[in-house]
Amino acid sequence: MKFSVFQISRRGGREKNEDRMGYCYTRESGLFVLADGMGGHPEGEVAAQIALQTVSALFQRQAKPQIQDVQEFLSGALLAAHHQILRYASEKGMIDTPRTTLVAAVLQGGAASWVHCGDSRLYMVRDGDLLTRTRDHSYLELRNAPPPGMDRVNRNVLFTCLGSPTKPIYDITGPVYLEQGDRLLLCSDGLWGTLSDEEITKQLARQPVSHAVPELVEEALRKAGDSSDNVTVVALEWETPDAFESTQGVSTDSISDDVFASTIQAGPLDGLADDLDDAAIERSIAEINEAIRRSAARRG
């Protein structure tokens, strides 16, 4: 695999940064993940950190050097992250649980697949056009048009997330086969809440991600002013071997099958990867199988 990648997170006008992002990879598979801890609930940054560490820990366990079933991995990793947040809240005796959104993409075999829950987004740009983006799990996105004067108020009202008492709702997309120069951008609502899809697409298409991403972030912060939310982005450009010349590039061709590299730090939750027990994974798998069974029963 060869790709150019750039990531950045800014606190904006908030007292603290509750966003988390990062990427990790083996010789034949890459994971890109972003979480936005939700305000109005305690320790949103902890929920986001748990989500990232859980997903990356499972990726490290399963990418040997490829993920056997990418869609099953994405479902299981998201549900395991949800369970880990609930487990954390239970162990701390918290009345209200920490909560977070999540968007995660796996690149493998020349294709991308992704899962998302909440309103952290993934954009895919090809040949200057927006090929697709995730649809927010918000009441606004379910409406044909918001009520007059309510478009800004309802923008961040979500009906699902990780860490809530109810099972999270999520969507999986892919595999989408990649072409040279394809750009994928994962971002928190601090970016898309200020900049339009057209602005994000245009900027991402016209220059390398190492230049486009910081400019997008600075523009979002400037437009939002003192009321700016946290703004976090991780973006990559997919490149064929002959086109790989970026100084921000990653090449996995020369690493061995047992190498795992990651930008995701343990942060305040050292040891979470070791505490990610098999029971949490088994619960996630059981939930997936039950969902499949119910879906098959409805079709029958």
Secondary structure, DSSP 8 states (H G I E B T S, - for coil): -EEEEEEEEE-TTSSS--EEEEEEE-SSEEEEEEEEB-TTSTTHHHHHHHHHHHHHHHHHHH-SSS-S-HHHHHHHHHHHHHHHHHHHHHHHT-SS---B-EEEEEEETTEEEEEEESS-EEEEEETTEEEEE---SBHHHHSSS--TT-HHHHTT-BS--BTSSS----EEEEEEE--TT-EEEEE-HHHHTTS-HHHHHHHHHHS-HHHHHHHHHHHHHHHHGGG---EEEEEEEE--GGG---TTEEE-TTS-TT--EE----TT-TTHHHH--HHHHHHHHHHHHHHHHHHHHHH-
